[in-house]
Amino acid sequence: MIKTPILNSIERKFILFVGDLIVVLTKLNVLINHSIDREFISVKLKISLFLIGVITYFSLAYILDFYNLEKVSKRKYLFSQSVYISVLFVFIVFILSVLIFDVSFWRKPLLYFLLLTPLEIFLWRLFFRNVFKIIPTTKNVLYIYEEKSKNDLKNDVEVIDGFDMETFYKVKLSYCINENNLITNKFFTATDKIDTWIINTKGYSNFPQKLENRLLHSILEGKEAISYTSFYENVYEALPIKSHNDSFFEILQLQNRRIRYLHKVFSFLINFILSLFVGSIFLFCAPFVWILNLFFNKGPLFYTQKRVGQFGREFNIYKFRSMVVDAEKFGAKMAAKNDARITEFGKILRKFRIDELPQIISVIKGDMQFIGPRPERKVFTEKLNEITPFYNIRHLIRPGITGWAQVKFKYGETLEDSIQKLEYDLYYIKNKSINLDLRVIFKTVTTVLFSRGI
């Protein structure tokens, strides 16, 4: 009998999205068709406000991480975020409807929209949370690996189970492929309770015939069978460069050429628009930083440093200086989040990302772009390339001011952190797309507003 598969995270997010959409459209209907005085109503106004409302809500939801299933399961987070996001939503829509369309409202329906929208969003999400507390969400995993990977077994199991995040997978059974491992009836019975096979081997030619037959039987029962690399890429949105099996070949397939020309046009537009926007902010801030620098951060205004760019070529990167003048008198050192070399004024520059603004010069010169792997210094790239042969692959594309690794990983302070970030950089290079670029832009906004990530 085919077992009904457990809903995966994408399916659960879609259900959550549809529920949100129904609530938002229902409340916008109250605002537009019942709250606004009829003399102001028109087809243009209706379409415009519906679009403004939907775009506003889902932009806030995405930027504020409202579709993080792990956080949705926590009641405290659920209440605070539901109220916070929905209150922002109703306030913005109300203000925009007044400023753009200059309408007047009936008070009672308007109060229904302003007060009941946060309540309904919260109740819907509370219902969603409670339903999925009853419905099983975690998949039981059979992990297949090779004998030479035995030393990494504990780490691989922790990765599947989740270090500091909910993966919705749990290793219940593992099997090492070698000639001495017998497949018993007890093992077959145990596989009946497995939902997913995760396979971490170089190939499948060394699979015992009984195991192969059991795998095919499980697939026909509707169970999931994926490679370890596919699991890692789907769940962590990164590439597992420490895995020594099939990931080696998958990592080499980085030249994703689908819709390349469309993405190039999009990248050009993004770089052009953001250059105008960030360049204007840079020109506006520069005089103030210069004046304050005279009193609170004496020394040069700019900090110039050689970084490794596309194809390994070095270029100059520019920043407002945030450290003491002789910050590297004892040699090159990676910056840390609470670095003692950062001046008090420099902390303010870093907190609001003002120190990053002069990098627009490198973008205009063509050495950088807005989205891509962060450029590193040659002294560190040489060390990192000795540790992992994959590090130089990140130089296939121009470096960026922000990137997938910056919005997905913590502040990098060690070479080990840089290797971890490399997994995200390679994922970006492999899966480069308009959608992924938009996600980076949105998450960068979150990073700047709430001091996360970078």
Secondary structure as UniProt FT lines:
FT   HELIX           9..30
FT   HELIX           31..35
FT   HELIX           38..40
FT   HELIX           43..63
FT   TURN            64..67
FT   HELIX           69..72
FT   HELIX           75..101
FT   HELIX           107..134
FT   STRAND          139..146
FT   HELIX           147..152
FT   HELIX           153..161
FT   STRAND          169..177
FT   TURN            179..180
FT   HELIX           185..191
FT   TURN            192..193
FT   STRAND          196..200
FT   TURN            205..206
FT   HELIX           209..220
FT   TURN            221..222
FT   STRAND          224..227
FT   HELIX           228..236
FT   TURN            241..242
FT   HELIX           247..251
FT   TURN            258..259
FT   HELIX           260..296
FT   STRAND          302..308
FT   HELIX           310..312
FT   STRAND          314..320
FT   TURN            325..330
FT   TURN            337..338
FT   TURN            340..341
FT   HELIX           344..351
FT   TURN            352..353
FT   HELIX           354..359
FT   HELIX           360..365
FT   STRAND          369..371
FT   HELIX           378..387
FT   TURN            389..390
FT   HELIX           391..396
FT   STRAND          400..402
FT   HELIX           404..408
FT   HELIX           415..431
FT   HELIX           434..450
//
